[in-house]
Amino acid sequence: MGYRVTIEKIVCTAFKKAKNESLHVLKTPLSKHISSKIEKEYKACISEKTFVRYYDKYIEGKEKATGDPNRHILDLLCKYIGFENFVDFYNNDKNGKVKNK
């Protein structure tokens, strides 16, 4: 499985969770929700604009959207969606234990 596919699954799962938690449907309020949750729960500050760019790239498929999450952000997103870190998500996904988006 490719790295981009794994990142796409993580980003899609995070936005799906945000949608369920916040009842928002637009990318900016969802991005703000994710940013706020990560800041509160993990004491890490990541701009909502960062998540808007990930939404553009991995959900809307805008190839020219800039930015790929670094390992720290991937670890935080994986924690947000219920995994220990990126490696935990990857191993569970590889073993078929992660539901498709």
Short mmCIF file of the C-alpha atoms (twelve columns), coordinates in Angstrom:
data_MODEL
# 
_entry.id   MODEL 
# 
loop_
_atom_site.group_PDB 
_atom_site.id 
_atom_site.type_symbol 
_atom_site.label_atom_id 
_atom_site.label_alt_id 
_atom_site.label_comp_id 
_atom_site.label_asym_id 
_atom_site.label_seq_id 
_atom_site.Cartn_x 
_atom_site.Cartn_y 
_atom_site.Cartn_z 
_atom_site.pdbx_PDB_model_num 
ATOM 1   C CA . MET A 1   0.000   0.000  0.000  1 
ATOM 2   C CA . GLY A 2   1.340   3.399  -0.935 1 
ATOM 3   C CA . TYR A 3   2.180   6.179  1.442  1 
ATOM 4   C CA . ARG A 4   -0.299  8.569  -0.209 1 
ATOM 5   C CA . VAL A 5   -3.136  6.061  0.138  1 
ATOM 6   C CA . THR A 6   -2.380  5.667  3.844  1 
ATOM 7   C CA . ILE A 7   -2.310  9.441  4.376  1 
ATOM 8   C CA . GLU A 8   -5.556  9.784  2.447  1 
ATOM 9   C CA . LYS A 9   -7.228  7.215  4.712  1 
ATOM 10  C CA . ILE A 10  -6.008  9.014  7.820  1 
ATOM 11  C CA . VAL A 11  -7.181  12.428 6.607  1 
ATOM 12  C CA . CYS A 12  -10.559 11.086 5.440  1 
ATOM 13  C CA . THR A 13  -11.105 9.249  8.713  1 
ATOM 14  C CA . ALA A 14  -10.211 12.363 10.733 1 
ATOM 15  C CA . PHE A 15  -12.676 14.516 8.792  1 
ATOM 16  C CA . LYS A 16  -15.362 11.853 9.075  1 
ATOM 17  C CA . LYS A 17  -14.863 11.780 12.847 1 
ATOM 18  C CA . ALA A 18  -14.964 15.591 13.006 1 
ATOM 19  C CA . LYS A 19  -18.197 15.574 11.028 1 
ATOM 20  C CA . ASN A 20  -19.753 13.119 13.486 1 
ATOM 21  C CA . GLU A 21  -18.547 15.043 16.537 1 
ATOM 22  C CA . SER A 22  -19.349 18.566 15.393 1 
ATOM 23  C CA . LEU A 23  -22.255 18.110 12.965 1 
ATOM 24  C CA . HIS A 24  -20.505 20.512 10.573 1 
ATOM 25  C CA . VAL A 25  -20.247 19.625 6.894  1 
ATOM 26  C CA . LEU A 26  -17.973 22.299 5.431  1 
ATOM 27  C CA . LYS A 27  -14.209 21.870 5.348  1 
ATOM 28  C CA . THR A 28  -13.283 25.037 7.260  1 
ATOM 29  C CA . PRO A 29  -15.426 24.392 10.365 1 
ATOM 30  C CA . LEU A 30  -14.361 20.738 10.294 1 
ATOM 31  C CA . SER A 31  -10.724 21.796 10.060 1 
ATOM 32  C CA . LYS A 32  -11.198 24.174 12.972 1 
ATOM 33  C CA . HIS A 33  -12.771 21.353 14.990 1 
ATOM 34  C CA . ILE A 34  -9.837  19.015 14.341 1 
ATOM 35  C CA . SER A 35  -7.326  21.745 15.140 1 
ATOM 36  C CA . SER A 36  -9.117  22.586 18.383 1 
ATOM 37  C CA . LYS A 37  -9.431  18.944 19.490 1 
ATOM 38  C CA . ILE A 38  -5.750  18.250 18.849 1 
ATOM 39  C CA . GLU A 39  -4.757  21.387 20.726 1 
ATOM 40  C CA . LYS A 40  -6.948  20.533 23.730 1 
ATOM 41  C CA . GLU A 41  -6.221  16.825 23.914 1 
ATOM 42  C CA . TYR A 42  -2.573  16.665 22.841 1 
ATOM 43  C CA . LYS A 43  -1.296  20.181 23.584 1 
ATOM 44  C CA . ALA A 44  -0.142  20.659 19.990 1 
ATOM 45  C CA . CYS A 45  -1.021  23.707 17.941 1 
ATOM 46  C CA . ILE A 46  -1.727  23.021 14.274 1 
ATOM 47  C CA . SER A 47  -3.480  25.683 12.232 1 
ATOM 48  C CA . GLU A 48  -6.920  24.970 10.827 1 
ATOM 49  C CA . LYS A 49  -5.553  26.169 7.461  1 
ATOM 50  C CA . THR A 50  -3.200  23.205 7.495  1 
ATOM 51  C CA . PHE A 51  -6.170  20.861 7.698  1 
ATOM 52  C CA . VAL A 52  -8.019  22.809 4.994  1 
ATOM 53  C CA . ARG A 53  -5.036  22.158 2.687  1 
ATOM 54  C CA . TYR A 54  -5.086  18.446 3.556  1 
ATOM 55  C CA . TYR A 55  -8.820  18.377 2.820  1 
ATOM 56  C CA . ASP A 56  -8.217  20.025 -0.547 1 
ATOM 57  C CA . LYS A 57  -5.463  17.590 -1.456 1 
ATOM 58  C CA . TYR A 58  -6.654  14.271 -0.070 1 
ATOM 59  C CA . ILE A 59  -10.449 14.564 -0.094 1 
ATOM 60  C CA . GLU A 60  -11.183 16.928 -2.961 1 
ATOM 61  C CA . GLY A 61  -8.237  15.601 -4.981 1 
ATOM 62  C CA . LYS A 62  -6.731  18.980 -5.825 1 
ATOM 63  C CA . GLU A 63  -3.260  17.940 -6.938 1 
ATOM 64  C CA . LYS A 64  -1.931  21.486 -6.743 1 
ATOM 65  C CA . ALA A 65  -2.899  21.810 -3.082 1 
ATOM 66  C CA . THR A 66  0.263   22.196 -1.099 1 
ATOM 67  C CA . GLY A 67  1.456   20.273 1.852  1 
ATOM 68  C CA . ASP A 68  1.819   16.754 3.056  1 
ATOM 69  C CA . PRO A 69  1.531   16.015 6.746  1 
ATOM 70  C CA . ASN A 70  4.828   15.413 8.481  1 
ATOM 71  C CA . ARG A 71  5.270   12.475 10.832 1 
ATOM 72  C CA . HIS A 72  4.337   14.496 13.929 1 
ATOM 73  C CA . ILE A 73  1.037   15.630 12.391 1 
ATOM 74  C CA . LEU A 74  0.309   12.095 11.162 1 
ATOM 75  C CA . ASP A 75  0.884   10.777 14.684 1 
ATOM 76  C CA . LEU A 76  -1.504  13.387 16.107 1 
ATOM 77  C CA . LEU A 77  -4.179  12.674 13.500 1 
ATOM 78  C CA . CYS A 78  -3.870  8.960  14.207 1 
ATOM 79  C CA . LYS A 79  -4.278  9.601  17.938 1 
ATOM 80  C CA . TYR A 80  -7.326  11.742 17.174 1 
ATOM 81  C CA . ILE A 81  -8.945  8.892  15.237 1 
ATOM 82  C CA . GLY A 82  -8.176  6.325  17.915 1 
ATOM 83  C CA . PHE A 83  -4.773  4.836  17.168 1 
ATOM 84  C CA . GLU A 84  -1.549  5.020  19.135 1 
ATOM 85  C CA . ASN A 85  0.380   6.657  16.275 1 
ATOM 86  C CA . PHE A 86  1.028   6.428  12.540 1 
ATOM 87  C CA . VAL A 87  2.777   3.042  12.796 1 
ATOM 88  C CA . ASP A 88  -0.172  1.617  14.738 1 
ATOM 89  C CA . PHE A 89  -2.593  2.894  12.086 1 
ATOM 90  C CA . TYR A 90  -0.428  1.555  9.266  1 
ATOM 91  C CA . ASN A 91  -0.113  -1.907 10.842 1 
ATOM 92  C CA . ASN A 92  -3.835  -2.125 11.547 1 
ATOM 93  C CA . ASP A 93  -4.626  -0.963 8.018  1 
ATOM 94  C CA . LYS A 94  -2.188  -3.445 6.520  1 
ATOM 95  C CA . ASN A 95  -3.923  -6.235 8.478  1 
ATOM 96  C CA . GLY A 96  -7.366  -5.120 7.281  1 
ATOM 97  C CA . LYS A 97  -8.476  -3.760 10.640 1 
ATOM 98  C CA . VAL A 98  -9.164  -0.218 9.406  1 
ATOM 99  C CA . LYS A 99  -12.489 0.435  7.719  1 
ATOM 100 C CA . ASN A 100 -12.388 2.042  4.297  1 
ATOM 101 C CA . LYS A 101 -13.472 5.647  4.019  1 
# 
